[in-house]
Structures are given as structure tokens and as C-alpha cells.
Amino acid sequence: MAKKAVAGIALFAAAAMVLSGCAGGAGGDPDNTIDGEVKGSITVLTNRTDLVSDGTFDSYAEAFTKKHPGVKVKFEGINDYENAVKTRLNGNKYGDVLAIPSAVKPSQFAQFFEPLGKTSDFADKYRYTPKHSYDGQQYAIASGGNANGVLYNKKVFEEAGVTELPTSADEWLAALQKIKDNTDAIPLYTNYKDGWPLSQGMNNLGAITNDPDAAVAMAESTAPWTEGTDVYAIDSLLFDSVEAGLIEPDPLTTDWETSKTEFGSGKIGTMVLGSWAISQMQAAAEQAGASPADIGYMAWPSNIDGKQYATNDGDYGYGVSKHSANKAAAWAWIQFFTEESGYTEAQGMVSTLKSADLPDNLSDMADAGVELIEPAAAPEGKESLLSDTSNDAQIDLYGQVYRQKLVDIARGAADGDKNSYFDELNTRWAAAVEKNKN
């Protein structure tokens, strides 16, 4: 398993280097701008393969073409979206509209995507603009937003005898142990094999310390995997849960789609995912003959003087390809999708529009007095500092490789322990921080 993790890190680094060498000049028709005539055919790349296969996106396209009859919309749902689209970005064929992969650094936005206008012009209308902004220009609009925390099955907690939601790491481990001792459910399901769910915990960066500037703070720290920081708390919780035997029996055989049904039916107690997953788990519960009301959502098990916080951050941002032949139609689709399609309401997500109310599925957090915080915009010149440092350290913060190794160490499938691994991460990170000072 250690060899597999090392190979994955090498692949991650290679992908980052390939992207950094790309030049995505647009060229072509000077009239082909986002302000041009809304017409032609566009292809939308998306990670939501489920909504492509069940016809949901087609219903959105039908409503869109009633408004813009001169446009034809085609969808391409892509499995393993991050890796597949990173590869396609090295050529010119990556659709007209696409969810921007997390591997694309803000400093690279202009190479691949059409600027949509000044970020300052979008700030009053849309949430989450800093995430897809660079040098004062906006390159994407978030499809919606999510609170971040932990999904839990209320019925499993009740059967286990967990009467209060955990608000600290010790309480978390105690709650999971009760699930293991008193039920047949898996306390925590990591989805190790699919990989990407392991990165979901990272979206809580800032919630543990109530620091909207946590991303820049981490990018400038020479030892972020030190007790008292967000990333230390995030990765420690995973490591300690695995080491205590509180996860699925065989991480190598996990399956994302199956896990939804098992969570909804009460065979899994907790999963670390954004609030975007609530509606999917509720649907899975209903299909399994269980109650959607069993699906609960709680803040990360941490607190500051008894107060809990949760980050509220944007999901994938959709941008217009520099190589689109119909940029105006592509931009019109993004605006329709985020403002009029009903996508965020149907998915239980926080709307990108600041004027919209928060979804009902966050009522558990509201009842618990959890305060939502939105990550702050990075200072000018530091928009891509965290991703630059991550790439140089070859630590995929929002990927899966280094956390798969963390899980392997914790379950005894790779050499080392938590302290030695965190020391290794700190050493690599410190070297990257020093490099990015120059």
C-alpha cells in the first residue's frame, strides 16, 4: 500500500507540472465573446453523472432553450472528474462550460477560461466569488454552496445510545465506539477506494479555529500539522478513528454508490461530506425503505469555549472555456443554471445568490447554534499561494493520495505512526513555503 501511495503522489506532481506548462490562448472570431449573440451548440462537462443519467439536466436544458431557442445544450457526465478533466485541459477539447477542477491554480485561470468581468461587479450578487477570482477578474460562478461538517444517521445514534452530538474529538471517538459496541453499523465510512471523499474533511479548514483566513495562514506556516491548527485536527480525527478500528472492515473495497444506500438504511453511522450530500442520502434512505428524517447533519466535532463553527463555501465553479466557439451561449447557461434552474433548491445546497434563503436541511446546525463562516478572500498576490505550496510540497490537500497513506499507516498497512507522518508532511511543507517566499 505504501508503494501505491508514493506512486499516486508522483502522478499528482506530474499532473501539476503538465498543467503549469499549458498555454490556452483562445484566438479565433473576435465577435465570439461572452457579450455576443446567444446562439449555437454548447457542451457542459459535469461531475454530476447521476443528474445526467436520470434526465434532470435535460429538464434544465429544456427550460433554458425556451428562453434561448437558438441554443442547443449537451451534457457530458464524467466519472473521476478531477483526473479526467485535468488531462483534457492539456488539449483544447474540454467543452464549452465546465466545472473547474481543484488542481487548476488561480494563477492558471486565464490560460483555460474566459474572464467573466471584474470580481467587484459580482460581489454584491453572488456568494463565493473569491474562490474563482484572480487579479481582480472573475473566472467562474459557483454552482451552489455547502456548509461543511459530518453526516450522521439519527437512528444509528439512537440505537447506539449516543444522546448528544459530539463537540470534541474525544466525544467523537466515544460516540463512534458506542456505535461499534451497540449496533451492527459501521461507525465511520471513509470511502477510501473511491478516494475523493477523503478530501471532504479539508473543507472544514477554518471551522476548528474560527479563522476565515485559515487558507493563507496554512500556506505561510512552516509546520501546519501541529496541534492547535485546523489541518492537524482534521487529519488527526481521521487517523485516530482508523487506528481505533472505527471504520469499514476493508477500505480497499469501498464503493461510493453503495455507501449511499447503506448510510440511508442505517448500516453506516457517519460520513464526512459537505451538506450537498444530505439530499442524496435522504433519497437513498427513501429508496431503501427507511425514513429521510433519519439523515442528520452536524458541525465538525470541535468547539471554542462551547461555540461551534462551520464553513460555508462554494462548490464547483462553472467557467467558460477559452476555446468555446459559442462563449455567449456558454455564459448564458451558467447564469441560468445558478440563478433560475432550481438546481440548488433541489439539491438542498446554499444558493449562490446572496438574496436567497438558507436551505431547510441546515436546520440541525441552526438548532445547535452553529455559526456559519465563509472563507475570506486571499490578499492580492496570494490568491494561489495555498495551491502553489501544496503543489511544490507534493501534498494533495484537496485530493486523496496523502490521506490514503494516512489511513494505511493508521490501519497498519504502511510503516510509521501519526507523529512520524505529520513530521514528514511538515518537512515537505516547510520547504515549499520557503520556495514560495522567493
ROKE-790290 format. One line per 8 residues: number of its first residue (from 1); their letters; for each residue x, y, z of C-alpha. Coordinates in steps of 0.1 Angstrom, whole numbers. Layout:
<sites>
NUM	A	X/Y/Z | ...
</sites>
This chain:
<sites>
1	MAKKAVAG	0/0/0 | 29/24/7 | 41/19/-29 | 7/27/-42 | 6/59/-22 | 40/70/-34 | 31/63/-70 | 0/84/-66
9	IALFAAAA	20/113/-52 | 43/112/-83 | 13/112/-106 | -2/142/-88 | 31/161/-92 | 33/152/-128 | -2/164/-134 | 5/197/-117
17	MVLSGCAG	36/202/-138 | 18/194/-170 | -9/220/-161 | 16/246/-152 | 31/243/-187 | -1/248/-206 | -9/279/-226 | -45/281/-236
25	GAGGDPDN	-47/310/-259 | -81/315/-275 | -77/333/-308 | -105/329/-334 | -135/351/-341 | -132/385/-324 | -171/385/-322 | -171/353/-301
33	TIDGEVKG	-172/369/-267 | -194/363/-236 | -213/396/-246 | -220/383/-282 | -252/367/-296 | -265/338/-276 | -267/310/-301 | -251/277/-312
41	SITVLTNR	-244/244/-295 | -226/241/-262 | -213/211/-243 | -213/212/-205 | -189/190/-186 | -201/180/-151 | -192/156/-123 | -229/151/-116
49	TDLVSDGT	-232/119/-137 | -263/110/-117 | -282/141/-128 | -272/134/-164 | -283/98/-164 | -317/105/-147 | -326/133/-171 | -325/161/-145
57	FDSYAEAF	-300/182/-165 | -321/176/-197 | -351/192/-180 | -329/222/-171 | -318/224/-208 | -354/223/-219 | -362/253/-197 | -331/271/-209
65	TKKHPGVK	-339/267/-246 | -373/281/-241 | -356/313/-230 | -328/309/-256 | -342/290/-286 | -311/295/-306 | -290/273/-283 | -286/235/-280
73	VKFEGIND	-272/221/-248 | -254/188/-245 | -241/173/-212 | -212/151/-206 | -211/135/-172 | -176/124/-162 | -166/98/-137 | -133/105/-119
81	YENAVKTR	-139/141/-129 | -108/157/-114 | -83/134/-131 | -102/131/-164 | -106/168/-169 | -71/177/-158 | -59/155/-187 | -83/171/-211
89	LNGNKYGD	-71/206/-202 | -38/198/-218 | -57/200/-252 | -83/223/-265 | -113/199/-262 | -128/204/-228 | -163/215/-236 | -178/250/-236
97	VLAIPSAV	-188/251/-199 | -171/231/-172 | -167/227/-135 | -132/239/-128 | -110/211/-113 | -94/219/-80 | -60/212/-95 | -62/243/-116
105	KPSQFAQF	-45/271/-97 | -60/306/-96 | -29/319/-115 | -38/295/-143 | -75/305/-147 | -67/329/-176 | -49/301/-195 | -80/279/-197
113	FEPLGKTS	-111/301/-190 | -127/332/-203 | -128/362/-179 | -164/370/-169 | -158/405/-157 | -145/423/-126 | -150/404/-94 | -161/436/-77
121	DFADKYRY	-191/437/-101 | -202/403/-89 | -196/406/-52 | -230/421/-43 | -250/395/-62 | -231/362/-57 | -217/343/-28 | -183/325/-30
129	TPKHSYDG	-167/348/-57 | -132/348/-42 | -127/311/-49 | -127/316/-86 | -111/351/-88 | -76/361/-98 | -61/396/-102 | -95/412/-98
137	QQYAIASG	-111/391/-126 | -139/365/-121 | -135/333/-140 | -163/311/-127 | -196/312/-107 | -201/286/-80 | -229/261/-88 | -240/264/-52
145	GNANGVLY	-226/262/-18 | -223/239/11 | -220/240/48 | -193/215/59 | -194/190/87 | -205/154/92 | -235/134/80 | -249/112/107
153	NKKVFEEA	-277/87/108 | -300/96/137 | -315/62/141 | -280/46/144 | -270/72/170 | -302/65/190 | -297/27/188 | -261/32/199
161	GVTELPTS	-271/53/229 | -255/85/217 | -278/111/231 | -257/143/224 | -238/152/193 | -201/152/198 | -184/186/200 | -148/175/206
169	ADEWLAAL	-125/148/192 | -128/127/224 | -166/129/223 | -164/118/186 | -143/88/193 | -166/78/222 | -197/82/201 | -182/60/173
177	QKIKDNTD	-171/34/199 | -207/32/211 | -219/26/175 | -194/-2/172 | -203/-18/205 | -240/-14/204 | -251/-17/168 | -242/-36/136
185	AIPLYTNY	-235/-3/118 | -200/8/106 | -192/38/128 | -174/59/101 | -173/51/64 | -142/66/47 | -149/56/10 | -111/50/8
193	KDGWPLSQ	-113/32/-26 | -132/60/-44 | -107/83/-28 | -122/117/-33 | -145/116/-2 | -113/115/19 | -107/151/8 | -140/163/21
201	GMNNLGAI	-127/169/56 | -104/196/42 | -134/218/35 | -136/223/73 | -104/244/72 | -111/274/94 | -140/259/112 | -120/244/141
209	TNDPDAAV	-102/277/149 | -129/300/136 | -105/316/112 | -118/328/78 | -82/334/67 | -71/298/76 | -60/290/40 | -35/318/38
217	AMAESTAP	-24/311/74 | -17/275/64 | 1/285/32 | 25/306/52 | 30/282/82 | 62/260/82 | 45/234/104 | 8/233/99
225	WTEGTDVY	5/196/111 | 10/208/146 | -16/205/174 | -38/236/176 | -42/240/138 | -72/231/116 | -54/206/94 | -39/189/124
233	AIDSLLFD	-74/185/139 | -89/173/106 | -63/147/98 | -59/136/135 | -96/128/137 | -94/106/106 | -62/89/118 | -75/83/153
241	SVEAGLIE	-108/69/140 | -90/45/117 | -64/35/144 | -92/27/168 | -109/3/143 | -140/25/138 | -142/24/100 | -152/-1/73
249	PDPLTTDW	-136/-35/77 | -119/-34/43 | -112/1/29 | -99/-14/-3 | -134/-25/-13 | -155/6/-6 | -179/19/-31 | -195/54/-32
257	ETSKTEFG	-229/45/-48 | -234/15/-24 | -224/36/6 | -253/60/0 | -278/31/2 | -261/17/33 | -259/50/50 | -296/57/43
265	SGKIGTMV	-307/23/55 | -287/26/88 | -257/4/80 | -234/33/84 | -233/58/113 | -213/88/99 | -197/101/67 | -176/132/64
273	LGSWAISQ	-192/151/35 | -204/185/26 | -241/194/31 | -246/188/-7 | -248/151/2 | -278/155/25 | -304/153/-3 | -286/123/-19
281	MQAAAEQA	-287/104/14 | -323/113/20 | -332/99/-14 | -311/68/-7 | -329/63/26 | -363/65/9 | -353/41/-17 | -341/17/10
289	GASPADIG	-375/19/28 | -361/40/56 | -370/75/66 | -353/105/51 | -358/121/85 | -331/98/98 | -305/118/79 | -288/144/102
297	YMAWPSNI	-260/169/97 | -237/182/124 | -208/206/127 | -172/192/129 | -167/178/164 | -148/208/178 | -156/239/197 | -142/272/210
305	DGKQYATN	-154/279/246 | -185/258/238 | -193/275/205 | -192/256/172 | -185/269/137 | -189/255/102 | -175/268/70 | -199/277/42
313	DGDYGYGV	-180/275/10 | -187/273/-27 | -189/240/-46 | -175/235/-81 | -174/268/-101 | -185/267/-137 | -165/286/-162 | -164/293/-199
321	SKHSANKA	-137/275/-219 | -112/298/-237 | -117/275/-267 | -156/276/-268 | -170/285/-302 | -201/300/-285 | -190/319/-255 | -221/340/-251
329	AAWAWIQF	-243/309/-250 | -219/293/-225 | -221/323/-202 | -259/325/-206 | -261/289/-195 | -240/295/-164 | -262/324/-154 | -294/304/-160
337	FTEESGYT	-281/274/-141 | -271/293/-110 | -300/317/-109 | -331/301/-125 | -327/263/-129 | -337/253/-93 | -306/232/-90 | -295/244/-56
345	EAQGMVST	-330/241/-42 | -334/206/-55 | -300/196/-41 | -305/212/-7 | -275/234/-13 | -269/270/-3 | -278/292/-32 | -251/312/-50
353	LKSADLPD	-274/342/-49 | -270/362/-18 | -307/371/-19 | -318/335/-14 | -326/319/20 | -306/291/35 | -319/256/28 | -341/237/54
361	NLSDMADA	-316/209/56 | -293/230/77 | -319/233/105 | -300/209/127 | -270/232/127 | -292/262/133 | -309/245/162 | -274/236/177
369	GVELIEPA	-264/273/175 | -236/266/149 | -223/297/133 | -216/296/96 | -184/313/84 | -174/320/48 | -137/317/39 | -122/352/33
377	AAPEGKES	-107/363/0 | -69/359/-1 | -49/391/-2 | -38/403/-36 | -9/384/-48 | -17/354/-26 | -47/340/-44 | -29/308/-54
385	LLSDTSND	-4/306/-25 | -20/276/-9 | -23/256/-41 | 13/267/-51 | 26/255/-18 | 6/223/-19 | 19/215/-54 | 55/222/-45
393	AQIDLYGQ	52/201/-14 | 35/173/-35 | 8/171/-9 | -26/170/-25 | -46/188/2 | -79/185/-17 | -71/152/-33 | -69/117/-19
401	VYRQKLVD	-33/104/-21 | -17/116/11 | -48/108/32 | -50/73/17 | -14/69/30 | -26/83/64 | -53/57/65 | -28/30/55
409	IARGAADG	-4/40/84 | -33/42/109 | -46/7/100 | -11/-9/100 | -8/-13/62 | 22/11/59 | 51/20/81 | 51/48/106
417	DKNSYFDE	28/65/130 | 8/97/132 | 37/117/146 | 63/105/120 | 39/111/92 | 30/146/103 | 67/153/107 | 72/142/71
425	LNTRWAAA	44/164/59 | 57/194/79 | 92/190/64 | 79/189/28 | 55/218/35 | 82/240/51 | 105/235/21 | 76/246/-2
433	VEKNKN	68/276/20 | 105/287/18 | 105/283/-20 | 73/304/-24 | 88/333/-4 | 112/340/-33
</sites>
